[in-house]
């Protein structure tokens, strides 16, 4: 029993380290690619919301994480952040075409959203197949991953434009330097 407890603590420590390393690497890649500090919260915030939804639903549906499903934090960070990167890059491209923020957001959500929906459906279908596995670890992994992919997509589609508009309103409220 003591050995199992020690192994469990070791595994939990490894999973936390992996999640932190995945987050640091993801943020570094975002910054290196976009060369913009403001891109980081626009891309990372919806991902954090999505992960929160995912693991809250996992807690309600499954009740626990096993060793295999515990790895999903890092995996879902990597898979989920793609939606944010694609939305952000396309948004910046549309702004460079001198479109208004409203026009740019509309193009991003309709065009990138459409291709993102197809990507989400294919990824979701592959993970959901694992849900039917006889091995409980794979089954739970499949269920949580399916929830995570769907959550990431819809969170980005709804939260990303809202962040853009809120940021725009916040800039209007800032006093102008005299």
C-alpha positions in Angstrom: 0.0 0.0 0.0 2.8 2.4 0.8 4.5 1.6 -2.5 1.3 2.4 -4.4 0.9 5.6 -2.6 4.4 6.7 -3.4 3.9 5.7 -7.0 0.7 7.7 -7.2 2.5 10.8 -5.7 5.3 10.4 -8.2 2.9 10.1 -11.1 0.9 13.1 -10.0 4.2 15.1 -9.7 5.2 14.0 -13.2 1.8 15.0 -14.6 2.0 18.4 -13.0 5.5 18.9 -14.4 4.4 17.8 -17.8 1.5 20.3 -17.8 3.7 23.2 -16.7 6.3 22.3 -19.3 3.6 22.0 -22.0 2.2 25.4 -21.0 5.6 27.1 -21.0 6.4 25.6 -24.4 3.1 26.5 -25.9 3.4 30.1 -24.7 6.9 30.3 -26.0 5.9 29.1 -29.4 3.0 31.5 -29.5 5.3 34.4 -28.7 8.0 33.3 -31.1 5.5 32.9 -33.9 3.4 36.0 -33.3 6.1 38.3 -31.8 3.3 39.8 -29.8 2.7 39.7 -26.0 -0.9 40.6 -26.6 -1.5 37.4 -28.6 -0.7 35.2 -25.6 -3.8 36.0 -23.5 -6.0 36.0 -26.6 -4.9 32.5 -27.4 -4.3 31.0 -23.9 -7.4 32.3 -22.0 -10.0 30.4 -24.0 -7.8 27.3 -23.7 -7.8 27.6 -19.9 -11.6 28.0 -19.9 -11.8 25.0 -22.1 -9.6 22.8 -19.9 -11.6 23.9 -16.9 -14.9 22.8 -18.6 -13.3 19.6 -19.6 -12.0 18.5 -16.3 -15.1 19.7 -14.5 -17.3 17.6 -16.8 -14.8 14.7 -16.4 -15.2 15.0 -12.6 -19.0 14.9 -12.9 -19.2 12.1 -15.5 -16.3 9.9 -14.5 -15.5 11.1 -11.0 -11.7 10.6 -11.2 -8.6 10.7 -13.4 -6.5 7.6 -13.9 -2.8 7.5 -15.0 -3.7 7.5 -18.7 -6.3 10.2 -18.6 -4.1 12.3 -16.4 -1.9 12.9 -19.4 -4.7 14.7 -21.2 -3.8 18.1 -19.7 -0.7 18.3 -21.9 -2.4 16.6 -24.9 -5.4 18.9 -24.8 -3.2 21.9 -24.4 -1.4 21.0 -27.6 -4.5 20.0 -29.6 -6.7 22.8 -28.3 -4.3 25.7 -28.7 -4.3 25.1 -32.5 -7.8 26.6 -32.8 -6.6 29.7 -31.0 -3.5 30.1 -33.1 -5.4 29.7 -36.4 -8.1 32.2 -35.3 -5.5 34.7 -34.2 -3.3 34.5 -37.3 -6.3 34.8 -39.6 -7.6 37.7 -37.6 -4.3 39.5 -38.0 -4.2 38.7 -41.7 -7.7 40.2 -42.1 -6.7 43.4 -40.2 -3.7 43.7 -42.6 -6.2 43.7 -45.5 -7.5 46.9 -43.8 -10.8 45.3 -42.8 -12.6 46.6 -39.7 -12.5 44.6 -36.5 -16.1 43.5 -37.0 -15.4 42.3 -40.6 -12.2 40.5 -39.6 -14.0 38.7 -36.7 -16.8 37.7 -39.0 -14.4 36.3 -41.6 -12.4 34.5 -38.9 -15.4 32.9 -37.2 -17.1 31.8 -40.5 -14.1 30.7 -42.5 -11.7 29.5 -39.9 -14.6 28.3 -37.8 -15.9 26.1 -40.7 -12.5 24.4 -41.2 -12.0 24.2 -37.4 -15.4 22.5 -37.1 -14.3 19.8 -39.6 -11.0 19.4 -37.7 -12.8 19.1 -34.4 -15.2 16.5 -35.8 -12.4 14.3 -37.1 -10.3 14.6 -34.0 -13.4 14.0 -31.8 -14.5 11.0 -33.8 -11.0 9.3 -33.3 -11.0 10.0 -29.6 -14.6 8.9 -29.1 -13.8 5.5 -30.6 -11.6 4.9 -27.6 -14.7 5.4 -25.4 -15.9 2.0 -26.5 -12.7 0.2 -25.3 -13.0 -2.6 -22.8 -9.9 -1.2 -21.0 -11.2 1.4 -18.6 -8.2 3.6 -18.9 -8.6 4.0 -22.7 -12.3 4.4 -22.3 -12.0 7.2 -19.9 -9.2 8.8 -21.9 -11.5 8.7 -25.0 -14.4 10.3 -23.1 -12.4 13.1 -21.6 -10.5 13.8 -24.8 -13.7 14.0 -26.8 -15.2 16.4 -24.3 -11.9 18.4 -24.4 -11.7 18.7 -28.1 -15.4 19.8 -28.4 -15.0 22.2 -25.5 -11.8 23.8 -27.0 -13.4 24.4 -30.3 -16.6 26.0 -29.1 -14.8 28.0 -26.4 -12.5 29.5 -29.0 -15.4 30.2 -31.4 -17.3 32.1 -28.7 -14.7 33.5 -26.4 -12.1 34.7 -29.0 -14.4 37.2 -30.7 -15.7 38.3 -27.3 -12.1 39.0 -26.1 -11.5 41.1 -29.3 -14.6 43.2 -28.7 -13.9 43.6 -24.9 -10.3 44.6 -25.7 -11.6 47.2 -28.1 -14.0 48.6 -25.5 -11.3 48.6 -22.9 -9.0 50.6 -25.2 -11.8 53.2 -25.7 -12.0 53.6 -21.9 -8.3 54.3 -21.5 -7.5 58.0 -20.9 -5.5 59.5 -23.7 -2.1 60.9 -22.6 -1.9 64.7 -22.8 
